[in-house]
Each structure stands twice: as C-alpha cells, then as structure tokens.
Amino acid sequence: MAVVLRGYRKDVLLVVAAGGALGSLARYLLAELLPHPPGGFAVATLLTNVLGGLGLGVLMAFVEHDRPPRLVRPFLGIGFFGGFTTMSTFALETVEALRHGHVGVAAAYVGSSLAASLVAVAVGFVGTDRVLRRFARGDRS
C-alpha cells in the first residue's frame, strides 16, 4: 500500500475518501426511498446517475471559470460524484431485467439512462457556464 500511495498527498486521498463515503451514502438513501421490484425499472439508479451527471457538469463549469480551492474537485468530482453515480448497479439492474424476461424494460432503462445522463452533464455544464459568463460581464438580471 505504501508504494501505491507514494507521491500522493494524504489530504487529497482523505477528501476523495470522505466525498466517496458521502456520495455512496446519498446513493443508498435514494435507493431506499425509491425501491423497485426485481427486474423492474430502476428509477432510483436512473435518477442517481442523472443527478450525478448534472452535478459533474456544474462542477466542471465552475472549474473552467474559476480555480476552486485545491480540494474541491477531488472531493466532489472524484469522491462524491464518483461514489454517488453507479455504473455497476446500472449494469446489474439491466441484467436483472433481462433475466426476468423484461427485455422492453431493460432496453428502456439502458436508453433512458444513457441519454438522460449525457443530457444532464451537458445541461449542467452549459447552463452553469452561461450563468457564470453573465455574472462575469456584470449582467445580473
């Protein structure tokens, strides 16, 4: 472990771990609030990945416009949103839908998840970018 960590700042590793723990907890709570039957459409995971994409888009717009404090990006981008979003659960739920014979549900889940998550990243980035540019010009109306 010491070899792997050599050259990395411990403060960065700690904020990534803390962000990941909080993001994972948030994902778990959302899944508990919005359960789905086995093989059913996993609304919680879809919502998690879309919200995570939106958050990442917003974060990247802020990073591009202003240099945030050094630990913000690893805490939020890698830690929180990395722990919050979930490709593994998305893949597992897709396989479960197929295993239960719900081919249409699986197809709708995959298509809507990919499209909505990509759109969310774009909306988060472009929307935040426009707001930040407006503020930078002094136009606050």
N, C-alpha and C positions, 0 to 999 in steps of 0.2 A: 504493500500500500504506500509506503514512504516513497518508493521510486515513482509511482504514478503521480503523487502529489508534489513532487519536487518541481519547483519553478512556478507553482500556482500560489496565489495569495490566499491565505486562510480566510480572510474576510470575505472574499468573493465566493469561496466554497460554502461558507456559512450562510450567506444571503441566498444563494441558489437553493441550498437545502431547506432553509426556512420558507422561501417562496414556494418550493415544490410541495412542502408539507401543507401549507395553507391552500394551495391550488387543488391538491388531492382531496383535502377535507371538503372544500367547496363542491367539487365534483360529486363526492359521495353524498353530501346533503341534498344536492339537486336530484340525484338518482333516487334517493329515499322519498323525496317529495313527489316525484313523477314516475312511479313504478309502471312496468308494462308486463303483460303476460309472456311466458316463454314463446319465442318465435314471433312475437308481436312487434309493432313499430316502436322503436326505442326513442321516444320523444326527448327524454332527458339527455341522452347522449348527443342527439342531433342539436339540441339547444346548447349543450355544453360546448360543442365544437364550433358552433356559430358564434356564441358569445366570446369564446376564446379567440377566434379569428378576428372579430370586431375589436377586441381589446388589443391584440397584436398590431392591427392596422393603426389604431390610435397611438399606441406606444411608438411605433416606427415613425409616424409623422412628427411626434414630439422630438424624437431623437434626431431626425433630419433637420428640424428647425432650430433646435436649441440643444446645447450639450447638457444633458441632465447630469445630476450627481453620478459619480462613477459606479455606484452600486445599484442604481435604479434599473438599468437594463438587465443585468444578470438576475436581480431579484424578481422583476416582473416578467421579462421576456423568456428567460430560460427556466427560472424557478416556478413562479405562479402559473403562467400560462402553459408551461411545459407539463406541470402537474395537473392542471385543470383539464386541458384538452386530452383526448384519448383516441389514438388510432387503434390500439389493441382491443378496447371494448367495442369500438365500431366494427372491427373485423369479426370479433366473436359473435356479436349480435346479428351480423349479416349471415354468418354460417348457421347460427341457431334458427333463424327464419327459414333458411333453405332446408335445414334438417327436419323442420316441422312441416315442410311442404308448402311454405308460404313464399313462392317464387315472386309473386307480384309485390308483396310487402318488402322482400329483400331488394328487388330492383328499385322500388320507390325510395327505400331507405338509402341505398347507395347513391342514386341520382340526386336526391334532395340534399343529402349530407354534403356531397362534394360541391354541388352548385351553390348551395346556401353558404357554406363556409368560405368559398372563394369570393363570393359577392360580399360577404361580411368583412373580409380583410380589405377589399377594395373600398367599400363604403367607409370603413373606419379610417383608412389612410387618407382618401381623397377628401372626405368631409372635414376631418381634423386639419388637413393641410390648408383647405380653403379658409377655415376659421382663423387659423394661425396667420395666414398671409393677410387677411383682412385686419387683424389686430396689429400686425407689424406695420401696416400702412397707416394706422391710426383711425381706421374706419370701424367704429364700434357700434354702428347702428344695426 
